[in-house]
Amino acid sequence: MSKIPVDHVLILAIIIISSLLAVFILFKLVYKHNPICDEYYGAEIVLFHSDERYKKRVWRFNLIEDFKNKKSNGKINERLELKVIVGEFSENTQEIVKHAANHNFESITIIAGPNVFCEDRTEIYTLLDKYNDVKYFILPERPTKHFMIFNNTHLYVEKPHRHTETRGSVGIKKCNRKLLNIYNIAFNKILTHAKPLTKEDVLNQQCYKE
Amino acid sequence: MDLTHLIPEFLVFSLAGSSLSIAAYSAFRDKNDDQKLLLVVASCFTFAFLVLFTLTFLTQDNLTGLQYLFASIFYFLIFMAVLGIMGFIIRRLIVDQRSKDDELDSAIDIINSSKDGLDSFINLLESQKK
């Protein structure tokens, strides 16, 4: 070891340190959170393909959990609100609604079409029985445009689809105010045409036969 | 130690590194940031290879005319191949960016078509009421 001149050791040290630095910068650059964004739509736009059921669910679960954390840290003081329009109050929607109800969302409004899947009726009954904050409304006609508004901040829009299939959808974090207002106004207008359903009514609701 | 003894090992290392990272890159099914990192690592290896390869050209001497010609052809071919690999890497990075742009476009299409249909659905409900 004594044969190695000092300046070689120095150069080696410089190389090691500079390569460490370069790798660090490289990781920072590559793994930088770089979402798709557009000022007319929102701060973060995520496209989900029709087969990414799990991804869609996790994305919405995370939004709900974020709100809960913000609320428990005192960053949000107002009531947490979830607005949902779907074709039918199916298993996927029930999961989201349950998750929201379990995470301090105090106002949950669901507007759905006149029919449900037959096997979902008892599940909806228990859901409405357990969570009093959940308000369930039905329309005389199945809505074609489905969306969810998370506490007037984030938006989740589904591609139009039939009740038997799932299609792609888009999630927007920190949605543009103008765009969100269009959806809010539409939601309120549609709500005036919907009639509330009690848990007893749900058991007699029309359903799709398999 | 003489530098010329080290060059073959370095060449093998850098070549193996670049091909391994490209192989690992193609093993990923869905695209994510890890894939991008592997592409960057592959380009580092190919750069290292090019630098060493240039060095071997500079250190060689005592070649006859014909030997020199053949060596030059060899260098030309290898440079072409390595630059081709780098072109591939850059193209992949561009394609990733483009698919991200396409994703934004189709997301905006979905939002617009959903937004435009809201009013007509409300009108439908109103006309039914009457």
HADDOCK unambig.tbl for C-alpha pairs under 7 A between the chains (distance, minus, plus):
assign (segid A and resid 30 and name CA) (segid B and resid 33 and name CA) 6.34 0.50 0.50
assign (segid A and resid 30 and name CA) (segid B and resid 36 and name CA) 6.83 0.50 0.50
assign (segid A and resid 30 and name CA) (segid B and resid 37 and name CA) 6.16 0.50 0.50
assign (segid A and resid 31 and name CA) (segid B and resid 33 and name CA) 6.03 0.50 0.50
assign (segid A and resid 36 and name CA) (segid B and resid 104 and name CA) 6.62 0.50 0.50
assign (segid A and resid 47 and name CA) (segid B and resid 103 and name CA) 6.57 0.50 0.50
assign (segid A and resid 47 and name CA) (segid B and resid 107 and name CA) 5.74 0.50 0.50
assign (segid A and resid 145 and name CA) (segid B and resid 114 and name CA) 5.86 0.50 0.50
assign (segid A and resid 145 and name CA) (segid B and resid 118 and name CA) 6.64 0.50 0.50
assign (segid A and resid 157 and name CA) (segid B and resid 111 and name CA) 6.70 0.50 0.50
assign (segid A and resid 159 and name CA) (segid B and resid 110 and name CA) 6.03 0.50 0.50
assign (segid A and resid 170 and name CA) (segid B and resid 107 and name CA) 5.93 0.50 0.50
assign (segid A and resid 186 and name CA) (segid B and resid 118 and name CA) 6.57 0.50 0.50
assign (segid A and resid 190 and name CA) (segid B and resid 122 and name CA) 6.25 0.50 0.50
assign (segid A and resid 193 and name CA) (segid B and resid 125 and name CA) 6.93 0.50 0.50
